[in-house]
Amino acid sequence: MDFSFDTTLKTRIIFLQQLETLSLEQLNAIPTGFSNNIFWNIKHVVVTQQLLVYGLSNLPMQVSETEVNAFRKGTKPNQEATKEDVELLKNQLLSTLEQTKNDYKNGIFKTYNEYTVTTKSTLTSAEDAIIFNNFHEGIHLGYILALKHLI
């Protein structure tokens, strides 16, 4: 799983760079034809990783229920992100990954509720979720790069 965690880390460093270099206005901009913004896409990947790995393993998540409800699949930005929101997300990008790595190495993922993702693949373990998560984060990285060209 080291390769999977390393891949996630590299993607999240790219997300972190976006949060550090784009203005709040750019992070919140929703171009015509899009339903979400850069901030939403980055927060969404953190929330989704927590749902796929922890939620489906019946373990407590490192994000709040409020965050889950605002950034889960099928949601749209319901308010503009603030500087405080950006700072929290910058911390969560790396802290949630580090916690997941530690929890995986400590063997806390014992059970898993199978879940079929939109690609019609069925996740049957936390390992599957960790691997699939990289695919998911890559999709959202693509959205972010497209959004950057339009803002």
Secondary structure as the mmCIF struct_conf table of DSSP 4:
data_model
#
loop_
_struct_conf.conf_type_id
_struct_conf.id
_struct_conf.beg_label_comp_id
_struct_conf.beg_label_asym_id
_struct_conf.beg_label_seq_id
_struct_conf.end_label_comp_id
_struct_conf.end_label_asym_id
_struct_conf.end_label_seq_id
HELX_RH_AL_P HELX_RH_AL_P1 ASP A 2 THR A 21
BEND BEND1 LEU A 22 LEU A 22
HELX_RH_AL_P HELX_RH_AL_P2 LEU A 24 ASN A 28
TURN_TY1_P TURN_TY1_P1 THR A 32 GLY A 33
BEND BEND2 SER A 35 SER A 35
HELX_RH_AL_P HELX_RH_AL_P3 ILE A 38 VAL A 53
TURN_TY1_P TURN_TY1_P2 TYR A 54 TYR A 54
HELX_RH_3T_P HELX_RH_3T_P1 GLY A 55 SER A 57
TURN_TY1_P TURN_TY1_P3 ASN A 58 ASN A 58
BEND BEND3 GLN A 62 VAL A 63
HELX_RH_AL_P HELX_RH_AL_P4 GLU A 65 PHE A 71
BEND BEND4 ARG A 72 ARG A 72
TURN_TY1_P TURN_TY1_P4 LYS A 73 GLY A 74
BEND BEND5 ASN A 78 GLN A 79
HELX_LH_PP_P HELX_LH_PP_P1 GLU A 80 THR A 82
HELX_RH_AL_P HELX_RH_AL_P5 LYS A 83 LYS A 105
TURN_TY1_P TURN_TY1_P5 ASN A 106 GLY A 107
STRN STRN1 TYR A 115 THR A 116
TURN_TY1_P TURN_TY1_P6 THR A 118 THR A 119
BEND BEND6 LYS A 120 LYS A 120
STRN STRN2 THR A 122 LEU A 123
BEND BEND7 SER A 125 SER A 125
HELX_RH_AL_P HELX_RH_AL_P6 ALA A 126 LEU A 150
#
